[in-house]
Amino acid sequence: MRCRVPFFRPVALFLATLLWCVPPARAVVVPISFDELVTRAERVFLGRVVDLRARWDRRRMGPLIVTRVVFQIDAVYHGSETSTTSIDIVGGTIDDETLTVSDTPTFNIGDRDVLFIAGNQLRGNPIVGSTAGRFRVVRNEVSGIDSVRTHEGRAFRSVQELGLLEPAPSGSAMDLREFEANIRARVAARR
């Protein structure tokens, strides 16, 4: 008697091999314009990270590590005025276990950022546009002037460059005061 292999077995084997060999895809983040960032944000502020606390969150779909990032607020451009605020980000480290989520920012004590926030505590990452709504504030040690860069560290000279698929190369970064003025003008135009 001859043994016959059913048709679906080779197909299943092929698919299993394909899944095993192909690396997992990263999350797709759609570029967001500056106007979209401001429009979608419930709160926009400049803050400094003063505390990080990772914890197990069992209320979601299985146990996840969630890190509470606490900010001392330096300026509020939109939303409620408080001296401190916190956001919860999925990911972090507890003891010897680390959870990282692609396209989700990580923070360090002392980081200064301008953040565009929406739906805090409701999603795994309340920053508008994933990393698009985080702008790092960098102080020039020589001049003492603060400039703003994207989450990835890319310099930009105009808010019109934000959200472009292929932004123009930029040598100098936008001054924080100019960025703040752009935010305030866009927030005022929304009202």
DOSE-152499 format. One line per 2 residues: number of its first residue (from 1); their letters; for each residue y, z, x of C-alpha. Coordinates in steps of 0.1 Angstrom, whole numbers. Each point is the difference from the previous one (the first is absolute). Last residue first. Layout:
BEGIN
NUM> a> Y:Z:X ~ ... .
// end
This chain:
BEGIN
191> rr> 778:194:-105 ~ -20:-24:22 .
189> aa> 32:-11:19 ~ 6:36:11 .
187> vr> -36:1:15 ~ 6:-33:18 .
185> ar> 34:13:15 ~ -16:33:10 .
183> in> -29:-17:18 ~ 22:-24:18 .
181> ae> 24:28:11 ~ -30:20:13 .
179> fe> -12:-30:20 ~ 35:-4:15 .
177> rl> 0:37:9 ~ -35:-3:16 .
175> dm> 11:-28:23 ~ -22:-31:-3 .
173> as> -22:-7:30 ~ 7:-23:28 .
171> gs> -20:-29:14 ~ -12:-15:-32 .
169> pa> -26:-27:-4 ~ 4:-17:-34 .
167> pe> -24:14:-26 ~ -31:-21:-8 .
165> ll> -12:11:-34 ~ 34:13:-9 .
163> gl> 0:33:-18 ~ 29:15:19 .
161> eq> 22:-26:18 ~ 27:3:-28 .
159> vs> 4:37:10 ~ 18:-14:31 .
157> rf> -4:7:37 ~ -37:7:3 .
155> ar> -21:18:26 ~ -37:2:-4 .
153> ge> -16:34:5 ~ -30:-6:-23 .
151> ht> 16:24:-26 ~ 31:-22:2 .
149> rv> 29:10:23 ~ 32:19:-5 .
147> sd> 27:9:25 ~ 15:34:9 .
145> ig> 28:0:25 ~ 0:26:28 .
143> sv> 13:-26:24 ~ -24:7:29 .
141> en> -29:16:-18 ~ 0:-27:-27 .
139> rv> -14:19:-31 ~ -27:-16:-20 .
137> vr> -4:2:-38 ~ -32:-14:-13 .
135> fr> 1:-19:-33 ~ -28:6:-25 .
133> ga> 0:-20:-32 ~ -19:-30:14 .
131> ts> -29:23:10 ~ -17:0:-34 .
129> gv> 25:-21:-20 ~ 18:31:-14 .
127> ip> -12:31:17 ~ -21:21:-24 .
125> ng> -33:-5:18 ~ -32:13:-16 .
123> rl> 16:-2:-34 ~ 13:24:-26 .
121> qn> 14:27:22 ~ 31:-20:6 .
119> ga> 4:-29:-24 ~ 28:-17:19 .
117> if> 15:7:35 ~ 23:-21:23 .
115> lv> 1:19:33 ~ 26:1:28 .
113> dr> -18:15:29 ~ 3:26:27 .
111> dg> -32:11:16 ~ 1:36:14 .
109> in> -35:10:-9 ~ -21:-32:-1 .
107> ft> -7:-24:-29 ~ -27:-25:-9 .
105> pt> 7:-30:-20 ~ -25:-17:-24 .
103> ds> -7:-36:7 ~ -37:7:7 .
101> vt> -12:35:-10 ~ -11:25:26 .
99> lt> -22:30:-7 ~ -8:24:28 .
97> ed> -27:27:2 ~ -2:23:30 .
95> di> 21:28:-14 ~ 20:-15:-29 .
93> tg> 17:-33:9 ~ 22:-23:-21 .
91> gv> -2:-25:-28 ~ 13:-4:-35 .
89> id> 38:7:2 ~ 17:28:-20 .
87> is> 37:1:0 ~ 23:30:5 .
85> tt> 36:9:-5 ~ 26:22:17 .
83> st> 37:7:-5 ~ 1:-14:-35 .
81> es> 21:-27:-18 ~ -19:-20:-26 .
79> gh> 0:-37:1 ~ 18:-27:21 .
77> yv> 17:1:33 ~ -10:35:11 .
75> ad> 10:11:35 ~ -14:24:27 .
73> iq> -30:12:-20 ~ -25:22:19 .
71> fv> -33:-17:-7 ~ -35:13:-7 .
69> vr> -30:-23:3 ~ -30:11:-21 .
67> tv> -31:-16:15 ~ -29:-9:-23 .
65> il> -36:-1:12 ~ -22:-13:-27 .
63> pg> -29:15:-20 ~ -13:-22:-28 .
61> mr> 20:-22:-24 ~ 30:23:-2 .
59> rr> 1:36:-8 ~ -19:11:31 .
57> dw> 30:-1:23 ~ -9:15:35 .
55> ra> 31:11:19 ~ 23:-12:27 .
53> rl> 33:17:6 ~ 29:-16:19 .
51> dv> 33:18:4 ~ 36:-7:11 .
49> vr> 2:-38:-3 ~ 37:-9:0 .
47> gl> 17:-17:-30 ~ 22:-28:-11 .
45> fv> -4:-6:-38 ~ -8:-24:-27 .
43> re> -15:11:-33 ~ -13:-18:-31 .
41> ar> -4:-32:21 ~ -10:-32:-17 .
39> tv> 36:-15:-1 ~ 8:11:35 .
37> le> -31:-15:15 ~ 3:-31:-21 .
35> df> 36:-6:12 ~ -11:5:36 .
33> si> -27:-27:-4 ~ -37:8:-2 .
31> pv> -27:-17:21 ~ -34:1:-17 .
29> vv> -24:25:16 ~ -36:-12:1 .
27> ar> -24:28:8 ~ -21:-7:31 .
25> ap> -31:-20:-3 ~ -33:15:11 .
23> pv> -17:-17:30 ~ -25:-27:-8 .
21> cw> -34:5:16 ~ -16:24:-25 .
19> ll> 14:-17:-30 ~ -13:-34:12 .
17> ta> -34:15:8 ~ -2:16:-35 .
15> lf> 10:-34:-16 ~ -26:-19:20 .
13> la> -28:25:-8 ~ 10:-2:-37 .
11> vp> -2:-38:1 ~ -33:1:18 .
9> rf> -14:25:-27 ~ 14:-19:-29 .
7> fp> -22:-30:4 ~ -33:19:-3 .
5> vr> -22:0:31 ~ -33:-15:-7 .
3> cr> -33:13:14 ~ -28:-25:0 .
1> m> -34:10:-13 .
// end
